[in-house]
């Protein structure tokens, strides 16, 4: 930092400085945006814009997180005055996770409001795009459990409209989509952080291959990189799989990416033997995992394509490497459903019968909790073999 007579404010705002730089160009005080930004950086004592930006961004992140924590407290108390103040200070109404919370203890603003039965706070947060479900938490279910009937009514109506939006997307009915988004733009972000089977609108529209609808949802505030159900599959993954060049270009303009490993796992989820073989022939590690720790055997098994499952096994896929947090997606579901033969097949492939998930659950404890006696007997038999 160089000597300067001008100090940054206590709460520097990078967007404000960017707007100032644009104004300098428009007013003729700089010949280009880069020159204007450099001039501003020097004014505040920094050698260049990159150094100014690097100084401000961490400060803004800290300020946003502090404001978000104030928002959570205000939401829990139904304190609309402080709730609005926190939002004006940059609090993130869509906040889900700050890196220090576990799946069991996280408490986004909406969850705080619903748990406390604060109807008006819930309304205000919805107006600012807050998510009413995230990870495995469902705000509607939480409101029902606590007997907050007014919030149940509000969220039930919202879910009904979300269903209408999904149906319009599947029909490709842009007029109906426009009407729904004009009435409530926050619908564009429905399900974006949820681990339920419901899809985020932009992901659903990508599945239909409808560039017009994807563009309109993004304009309404949808996250163009929203992923599906606890996976790294996003609209770009789908667009690349479909070979939809127009959609790929639109998503590229919003900096959406989909790594090869994600595309490989998506192909496996579709039971696409030829596409998976091409990835492996090109040198991709058969046991490579995506950012969400998914493994190819999970998707090959669930696709129902026996030839695909055999291919990845022949290429060295190791089912023991699928013992990640994502195991609940397939193995736990099969146990709870009482699917004895599927559970037997997975165990025969080498799945660790004694594996403990992040919550300390084992396949056996899950079977007992679900009351699946036949699966429990099977697991006990395999556990005896493993421990004998």
C-alpha angles and dihedrals in degrees: 000000000000128000112276138165091217119077127197116250118258089258105036115195118208094197090055090052091049090052090049090053091051090050090052090056092046091050092049095247091120132029095219141011090250091055092047092050091048091051092051091048091053090047090059093045101262125127093228145350094267091059092047090050092048089053097048103041097067090046091052091048091053091047092049092049092048090049090048092054088052088049091054091052092047091048091052090051096042087237100158094178094058091037090059091044091054091050091051088051090058103268114165110238088188092056113142109156136012099186095259099076131086126222089258101045105037114122117190118190093262093051090051091052095046095047089053094045094240102159098178092048089052090051092049093048092048089053088056094050100262115167116242092202133030135169104340094332118106117191094203091054090046092052091050093050090053095044095242094153096174091056090044089056093048095048093041090057090048091052090051090055091046088056089051090052092050091050091050090050091052090050092046087233100161093176092058091044091052091051093050094046093045088055094046120004091185089074087078088074098048115140093002095136099025125117090204121112090257115109129229109249094242091052091047091050090050089054088056088050090232109152093180093058094043089052092049093049091051089050088054091054105271116153103247090207096051109145130217124252107325093323138105092240109121139163091281091054089055095043092052092047090051093045088234100163096181091054092045090054092048092051092044088057086060092047094248114159137183117197121223092251090057091048089049093052091045090053088052090050088056091051089242103162096178095049092048091049091053091053091050093045088053089059104263113153108253089218095048114135129209125233089276092054095247117160127211095242090062091059098036091052094046092047089066092225104135092188091055092049090050092048095056091044090051089050091055106270108167115208090200087070090061090069092106131121089278091069090099089069093072117000098045091046091053092048093049090047091054093238096163098175094050091048090049092051092051092049090048088055089060105265111163105254090198096050115138120209126216090280095050095255120145127198088255095052090047091052091050093049089050093048092236100151096174092053090045091054090049093050092048089053093051092043089054090054092047094048097038 
